[in-house]
Amino acid sequence: MKELFDLPLDRENTCSVKFDARKAVFGREDVIPVWVADMDFAAPEAVTRALAERAAHPVYGYTLFPESLYQSIIDWFRERHGWEIQRDWILMAPGVVPSLHAACMAYAAPGEGVIVQPPVYPPFFSSVRLSGREVIENPLIHDHETGQYRMDLEHLEVCAARPDARLLMLCSPHNPVGRIWSEQELTAVLAIARRHELTVISDEIHCDLTFTDKPRHRMLAALAGPDDALVTAVAPSKSFNMPGLGLSALVIPERDRRNAMKAVFDSMHLQQCNPFSVAGFEAGYRYGAPWLDDLMAYLQQNRDFVLQTVNARLPGIQTQAPEGTYLMWLDCRSLGMNDVALKRFFVEDVGVGMNPGISFGEQGSGFMRLNIGCPKAVLIDVLQRIEAALSGNRPATDQP
Ligand SMILES: Cc1ncc(COP(=O)(O)O)c(C=O)c1O
């Protein structure tokens, strides 16, 4: 299997955002793309086969969500996460980001507040703002000694107590800092939400991407009681590297809350689904587990290689091992560059396209997000280039 993940795949000219949008995003087509959160690996064979079989039938008509699809979700979460889902709790959705936006519309009125925990995946901000709701920031605490992040639960309580606060968007595991929230943290979140009558939408799209040497991921819903106002967003798209297929699931035990979400989707006529998404989604959950286990073993090696190399050989840059996700959060603050200079340094002097930390909120200033979901050879090249640029032609600092 290792050979499979080592295999370089040419993704150029496949309408890949990661590869084919480089000129538009970085101003150069030749940066090594280690940004957008998809991986450069072939999806599990079972997924490719299911898609090919569906494509072989030449009618691509309007498609429904088959019962077998719902069952694949139920089985996956029971077996993999010890979480029992009932069939009628599931609402299929066109993606997790659209679900975040829909949650703002369903559970907060225009002008009301939605709590997010920055630094965090940018659509957590944009879904709130674009839906006309107010962002309430509950920044994570960054421990400068260990480099680890944790929740500021005291401040979360203050945010939740605001009369306009309606919804909390949890990112679990957390993108970009890679935390798997502890049971204690998750239980505290549920208690705060309960005390202040907040709905929680827990984005657990990265729940399968966890490392065997780190704490186990706990689904928030598996810790919740029947009265908790909880919406869980999941998808196999990150787990089996098929996010372009665009499909996800919401699990909402409480009927009124489920109907409120459904009403938002219905108001936009979003009940339709794509025949390929259905085929890929179900095949991933049904047959993808062995591939996923191999993937995580490979990513663990990538993670350890990056961790060791960055901390030993790249002066001014530090990183920690993420507990989940295939994203690493590089602390570049000691390089002494502002965010514009930092981005320019990596694009122009290094030739690498990463996500600037500042796009995850002001708390991400001075950081860069590196996607390690690629053959190790790519990461060797990336780190060698950074090392060379740091030792050779260190750029002038601080000039935008
Ligand atoms: C935390 C998180 N949520 C959602 C998404 C995207 O979800 P979707 O493609 O289903 O809209 C991503 C993609 O990077 C993500 O990291």
The ligand as an ORCA input file, in Angstrom:
! r2SCAN-3c Opt
* xyz 0 1
  C     -13.562     21.785      8.714
  C     -14.037     21.665      7.300
  N     -15.340     21.697      7.042
  C     -15.821     21.589      5.786
  C     -14.968     21.451      4.704
  C     -15.511     21.356      3.333
  O     -16.702     20.618      3.282
  P     -17.524     20.456      1.971
  O     -16.537     20.222      0.854
  O     -18.400     19.259      2.215
  O     -18.331     21.702      1.775
  C     -13.576     21.436      4.939
  C     -12.642     21.358      3.813
  O     -11.473     21.624      3.935
  C     -13.108     21.543      6.267
  O     -11.809     21.505      6.556
*
